[in-house]
Every structure is written in C-alpha cells, then in structure tokens.
C-alpha cells in the first residue's frame, strides 16, 4: 500500500506587499505575481520568492522583459552562478547558456526526463530558464517532483532504497545521444572526457534546506545502482522513473515569451518536449546556481 503523500496548501495566497504566490497544484509549482526583475528585489520580496522556491520547487514569473545581466543578478541572490563545461554559452558571460533550437539546430530526437548536471560531483542547486522566442504550438516543459514521489513510496520500498548508490555518467549519456544520430554531437576529446569522470551519488538524497528525502536518479545520466546485478538495477530504476513522472507529481508549463521559471534542481526532474514543427524557433537563456555535494 502506498504511503499518503503530503500535499502543498492548494488554496493559500501568500503576500508581501503586492507580491502574491499562487500554488499551481497540490504537489509542485507556484506562480508569483507582483515581481519585476528589471529592478533589484528588496529583502522582503526576496524572502517571499525564496520561500516559494523552497516550498513549491518550481516558481513561475511571467512578463519579465529583462536583460541577461538582470537575469544573472536575480540568480546571484540565491548563490554563485555556475558555468557548464561544454554548453553553448555567451562568450562574454559564460554563466549564461544559450538553448537555441530551429531548423538549423533541431531539438533532441528523444525527449528524456533529467536533472541538470547530476554527472557533476557538485550539481547545481537551481536552474533559471527565461523564454526569449517560443513556438506557436508545442515546446512545453514538464516538471516532476521527486520529493512528492518519494513521500508516496511505501515503507518497504523506502527501506530497500535507503543507502543505495548510483553511478552518473556524462560520457555514457553523451555517446548514447551520438548513437541515436544527433548530428550536432562530435566525439569528446580526451581533455573533455577528463573533465567529466563518472560520479557516484546517493539514490535517495537529502535536501540541503528542508531535510526532506528525494529520489535522486534520472534516465538521462543514471546508469546503474552500485553493487546490484544489471537487470535488477535497471528494473528498479525504471520502476522509480515511472513513479516520479506520474501525472499527479507533474506540472506542464506552456511557455509564453518573457516567462522566467526557476526550479529546485535537487528535487525537480524536467523534460523539454520537442514536439514543435520546424522551422519554428525556441530560444532560451539559462543560468544555474552552484549547489552542494548530495548526501
């Protein structure tokens, strides 16, 4: 019998001045009104935004016509910005990743749930994604709460998962994409491979702010459970992946230009749906905040 999952308060409006936090559903996501990221947040405004980020895991701020510098300044309120080793960054601002998909650079052939940079020994705490150009139809992003998913597991499975470790591999994930036929991917150099060795992380991690337990495995970068036979390992991982992405744990965001989304990269898995017809364009600016070693 599955355990009862704790829901977020679905009918509460939190306010600080004109700032309002509106929960999207009982498990994940909240929309914040009354924030203009063109201007620095006051301490009181930041406290409301930070509280919403911690409690709702995905926060949505609409109609944010901001510059790259303003996006970076917003992220810097939460911590030091990180730099991805290989992603296409702005030359003068390497903290900003450019995700630009069009006929010349089509989206990935296979949509896949993932957590940003879990192949690193110290993955990012959070991701901020700003929509610059969005398709007329399609191109949504789905978000799943691995915290709510853990809460819903029965006690016997929680006990089975406790203490297990998993292997994350950027190299194996990258080469799998190459084998699928991703023409934009060139073989990694020896220098690049040396920068992203495989790492071992807990299968169930503890959130650094809340102390809540989280299922910390995703189909993009998790390749095996340490010490478990391959078939048993893959079967258990597949069971967890299917559980995390049950509809009740998922928020699907339909983008409009100038939306800014921020999500808790310790907790949230996401999937950018590449279902829009080319040559429609999808252009996003991404910044990430440095995190801590999972435990």
PyMOL commands that set and color helices and strands:
alter all, ss='L'
color gray80, all
select helices_A, chain A and resi 43-56+68-76+146-151+155-161+170-180+190-195+230-244+247-249
alter helices_A, ss='H'
color red, helices_A
select strands_A, chain A and resi 13-16+19-23+30-33+58-61+89-90+93-101+126-133+141-145+165-168+199-202+204-206+213-215+222-225+250-253+260-264+268-272+282-289
alter strands_A, ss='S'
color yellow, strands_A
deselect
rebuild
show_as cartoon
